[in-house]
Amino acid sequence: MTKPSADDRKLLRQNLRDAKRHYSDLPKQQLSVLRDLTTTLHLSIFRGELLYFSGKWYVSHSGLLRIAHRRRCVGIDTEIEQHTTEASVSRWVFRATVHKSKSTSFVGYGDADPSNVSALVHGAEMRIAETRAVNRALRKAYGVGICSVEEIGTFASSTEKLPPQNANGNGNGAGPKVRDRLCQLIRRHKLDPELVKAYAVDFCGTKTLRDATREQVENFVRQLADWAEKDRNALLCQLNSYSHPKQEVVA
């Protein structure tokens, strides 16, 4: 058996610490599961790559992309399944192909419509469907046994609707609709805006919010809203870890 590296041990300690801090009711059995996931997937709770709710661990889209990058994924192709997509009713179906190598590929399908996505992202069904397809293909390609958070349906506590996205936007996550939604969440839950922005930058893995894609910020806003509703104290603990941001992160 290969001995864990110093980085692996550091990540495991960080994940266990974050899990106990953010999920106070986490069963000991799930801590054991987290140990296994950390060892096999090398993903971080801090970066939003692993999430826990409703008694299960989930991987995020950013976590799957990190695995693909680490395993030297050759490329990812997506296409709309024309015969099952009904754009008039916002029902979209995508086919994604993950190329592990020049000779090995894995296919995954993803669908989304207003009935199986969070109310926070109504109006973005096409992008959700594509993300789900990519996630399923990535999970097949790299043997990830846990479901991705983007694949599940609605969040029980998410009752507010995300304003529809501008189809002619600039393509990044700093468009006015998403930014307004983020500001609304900050005001509603009385969060420190600078800490939220620092967390958003870290979650998206970019230098500023201006550099993040719209999809990355949508995912962040969705997680922030869900976390604030379910466990605001845990969210505050997470935000407080950014109490000394090192850089300007305003988009």
C-alpha positions as CSV (number, residue, x, y, z in Angstrom):
1,M,0.0,0.0,0.0
2,T,1.3,3.4,-1.0
3,K,2.0,5.6,2.0
4,P,0.0,8.9,1.9
5,S,2.0,11.9,1.0
6,A,2.3,15.0,3.2
7,D,-0.2,16.8,1.0
8,D,-2.7,13.9,1.3
9,R,-2.4,13.9,5.0
10,K,-2.8,17.7,5.1
11,L,-5.9,17.5,2.9
12,L,-7.5,14.8,5.1
13,R,-6.9,16.8,8.2
14,Q,-8.5,19.9,6.6
15,N,-11.5,18.0,5.3
16,L,-12.2,16.4,8.7
17,R,-11.8,19.7,10.4
18,D,-14.1,21.4,7.9
19,A,-16.7,18.6,8.0
20,K,-16.9,18.8,11.8
21,R,-17.2,22.6,11.7
22,H,-19.8,22.8,8.9
23,Y,-21.8,19.7,9.6
24,S,-22.3,19.5,13.4
25,D,-24.7,16.6,13.1
26,L,-22.4,14.5,10.9
27,P,-22.5,10.8,12.0
28,K,-19.2,9.1,12.7
29,Q,-19.9,6.7,9.9
30,Q,-19.9,9.6,7.4
31,L,-16.5,10.8,8.7
32,S,-15.2,7.4,7.8
33,V,-16.8,7.8,4.3
34,L,-15.1,11.2,4.0
35,R,-11.8,9.6,4.8
36,D,-12.2,7.2,2.0
37,L,-13.4,9.8,-0.4
38,T,-10.5,12.1,0.4
39,T,-8.0,9.3,0.0
40,T,-9.4,8.2,-3.4
41,L,-10.6,11.4,-5.0
42,H,-8.3,14.0,-3.3
43,L,-11.0,16.6,-3.3
44,S,-11.6,19.5,-0.8
45,I,-14.6,20.6,1.2
46,F,-13.0,24.0,1.5
47,R,-13.0,24.5,-2.2
48,G,-16.6,23.3,-2.6
49,E,-15.5,20.1,-4.3
50,L,-17.2,17.8,-1.8
51,L,-20.5,18.6,-0.1
52,Y,-22.7,16.9,2.4
53,F,-26.5,17.1,2.9
54,S,-29.5,14.9,3.3
55,G,-27.3,12.2,4.7
56,K,-25.0,11.8,1.7
57,W,-21.7,13.1,0.2
58,Y,-21.8,14.7,-3.2
59,V,-19.1,15.8,-5.6
60,S,-19.4,19.2,-7.4
61,H,-18.8,20.0,-11.1
62,S,-15.6,21.8,-10.1
63,G,-14.4,18.7,-8.2
64,L,-15.0,16.5,-11.2
65,L,-13.1,18.9,-13.5
66,R,-10.2,18.9,-11.0
67,I,-10.1,15.1,-11.2
68,A,-10.2,15.2,-15.0
69,H,-7.4,17.7,-15.1
70,R,-5.3,15.7,-12.7
71,R,-5.8,12.6,-14.8
72,R,-4.8,14.4,-18.0
73,C,-8.2,14.3,-19.7
74,V,-7.8,14.8,-23.4
75,G,-11.1,16.6,-24.0
76,I,-14.8,16.9,-23.5
77,D,-17.4,17.2,-26.2
78,T,-21.1,18.0,-25.8
79,E,-24.0,18.1,-28.1
80,I,-27.8,18.6,-27.8
81,E,-30.0,15.6,-28.3
82,Q,-32.3,17.1,-30.9
83,H,-34.9,14.3,-30.9
84,T,-35.6,14.5,-27.1
85,T,-35.0,18.2,-26.5
86,E,-38.1,20.5,-26.4
87,A,-36.8,24.0,-26.2
88,S,-40.3,25.5,-26.2
89,V,-40.9,24.1,-22.7
90,S,-37.4,24.5,-21.5
91,R,-36.6,20.8,-21.6
92,W,-33.0,20.1,-22.7
93,V,-31.1,16.9,-23.2
94,F,-27.4,16.7,-23.8
95,R,-24.9,14.0,-24.7
96,A,-21.4,14.5,-23.3
97,T,-18.3,12.5,-24.3
98,V,-15.2,12.5,-22.1
99,H,-12.0,11.5,-23.9
100,K,-9.7,9.9,-21.3
101,S,-7.2,9.3,-24.1
102,K,-7.1,9.3,-27.9
103,S,-8.6,5.8,-27.9
104,T,-10.8,5.7,-24.8
105,S,-14.0,7.7,-24.4
106,F,-17.0,7.6,-22.0
107,V,-20.5,9.0,-22.7
108,G,-23.0,10.5,-20.4
109,Y,-26.5,12.0,-20.8
110,G,-28.1,14.8,-18.9
111,D,-31.5,16.4,-18.9
112,A,-33.1,19.4,-17.3
113,D,-36.5,21.1,-17.3
114,P,-38.3,23.4,-14.8
115,S,-39.6,20.4,-12.9
116,N,-36.2,18.9,-12.0
117,V,-33.9,21.9,-11.3
118,S,-33.7,24.2,-8.3
119,A,-36.0,27.3,-8.4
120,L,-32.8,29.3,-8.1
121,V,-31.7,28.4,-11.6
122,H,-35.0,28.5,-13.5
123,G,-34.2,30.0,-16.9
124,A,-30.8,28.2,-17.1
125,E,-32.1,24.7,-17.9
126,M,-29.9,24.3,-21.0
127,R,-26.7,24.9,-19.1
128,I,-27.8,22.6,-16.2
129,A,-28.5,19.8,-18.7
130,E,-25.1,20.2,-20.3
131,T,-23.4,20.2,-16.9
132,R,-25.3,17.1,-15.8
133,A,-24.3,15.3,-19.0
134,V,-20.6,16.3,-18.5
135,N,-20.7,15.2,-14.8
136,R,-22.1,11.8,-15.6
137,A,-19.6,11.2,-18.3
138,L,-16.8,12.3,-16.0
139,R,-18.0,10.0,-13.2
140,K,-18.0,7.1,-15.6
141,A,-14.6,7.9,-17.0
142,Y,-12.9,8.2,-13.6
143,G,-14.9,5.8,-11.5
144,V,-16.5,8.4,-9.2
145,G,-19.2,6.4,-7.3
146,I,-20.9,9.3,-5.6
147,C,-23.5,11.5,-7.4
148,S,-22.7,15.1,-8.3
149,V,-24.6,17.9,-6.7
150,E,-25.6,19.3,-10.1
151,E,-27.4,16.0,-11.0
152,I,-29.9,16.1,-8.2
153,G,-33.2,17.8,-8.6
154,T,-34.6,20.7,-6.6
155,F,-33.4,21.7,-3.2
156,A,-36.2,21.6,-0.6
157,S,-35.1,24.8,1.1
158,S,-34.6,26.8,-2.1
159,T,-37.8,28.6,-2.8
160,E,-36.6,31.8,-4.6
161,K,-36.3,31.9,-8.3
162,L,-33.1,33.0,-10.0
163,P,-33.8,35.7,-12.5
164,P,-33.5,34.4,-16.1
165,Q,-30.0,34.8,-17.6
166,N,-29.3,37.1,-20.5
167,A,-28.6,34.9,-23.5
168,N,-26.5,37.7,-25.0
169,G,-24.4,38.3,-21.9
170,N,-20.7,38.5,-21.9
171,G,-20.3,34.8,-21.0
172,N,-18.7,35.2,-17.6
173,G,-20.2,35.0,-14.1
174,A,-20.2,38.7,-13.4
175,G,-23.4,39.6,-15.3
176,P,-25.9,41.9,-13.6
177,K,-28.5,39.2,-13.0
178,V,-26.2,36.9,-11.1
179,R,-24.6,39.8,-9.2
180,D,-27.9,41.2,-8.2
181,R,-29.0,37.8,-6.9
182,L,-25.7,37.5,-4.9
183,C,-26.3,40.9,-3.4
184,Q,-29.8,40.0,-2.5
185,L,-28.6,36.9,-0.6
186,I,-26.0,38.9,1.2
187,R,-28.6,41.5,2.4
188,R,-31.2,38.9,3.3
189,H,-28.9,36.7,5.5
190,K,-26.9,39.7,6.8
191,L,-23.6,38.3,5.4
192,D,-20.3,40.2,5.1
193,P,-20.1,41.1,1.4
194,E,-16.2,41.1,1.3
195,L,-16.1,37.7,2.9
196,V,-18.7,36.4,0.5
197,K,-16.8,37.7,-2.4
198,A,-13.5,36.2,-1.1
199,Y,-15.3,32.8,-0.7
200,A,-16.8,33.1,-4.2
201,V,-13.4,33.7,-5.7
202,D,-11.9,30.7,-3.9
203,F,-14.9,28.5,-4.8
204,C,-14.6,29.4,-8.5
205,G,-10.8,29.0,-8.4
206,T,-10.2,32.4,-10.1
207,K,-8.4,35.6,-9.2
208,T,-11.5,37.8,-9.3
209,L,-15.2,37.2,-9.9
210,R,-14.7,38.9,-13.3
211,D,-12.6,35.9,-14.3
212,A,-15.2,33.3,-13.3
213,T,-17.7,31.8,-15.8
214,R,-21.4,32.4,-15.4
215,E,-21.9,28.7,-14.6
216,Q,-19.3,28.9,-11.8
217,V,-21.0,31.8,-10.2
218,E,-24.4,30.3,-10.7
219,N,-23.2,27.2,-8.9
220,F,-21.7,29.3,-6.1
221,V,-24.9,31.4,-5.7
222,R,-27.0,28.2,-5.5
223,Q,-24.8,26.6,-2.8
224,L,-24.6,29.9,-0.9
225,A,-28.4,30.1,-0.8
226,D,-28.9,26.5,0.2
227,W,-26.3,26.7,2.9
228,A,-27.7,29.9,4.3
229,E,-31.1,28.4,4.6
230,K,-30.1,25.1,6.1
231,D,-27.2,26.1,8.4
232,R,-26.4,29.8,8.6
233,N,-24.0,29.3,11.5
234,A,-21.9,26.8,9.5
235,L,-21.8,29.3,6.6
236,L,-20.7,32.1,8.9
237,C,-17.8,29.8,10.1
238,Q,-16.8,29.2,6.5
239,L,-16.9,33.0,5.7
240,N,-14.9,33.9,8.8
241,S,-12.0,31.8,7.5
242,Y,-11.7,34.6,4.9
243,S,-11.5,37.3,7.5
244,H,-8.2,38.5,6.1
245,P,-8.6,38.4,2.3
246,K,-5.3,38.9,0.5
247,Q,-6.6,40.5,-2.6
248,E,-9.3,42.7,-4.1
249,V,-12.0,40.4,-5.4
250,V,-14.7,42.8,-6.5
251,A,-15.8,42.0,-10.0
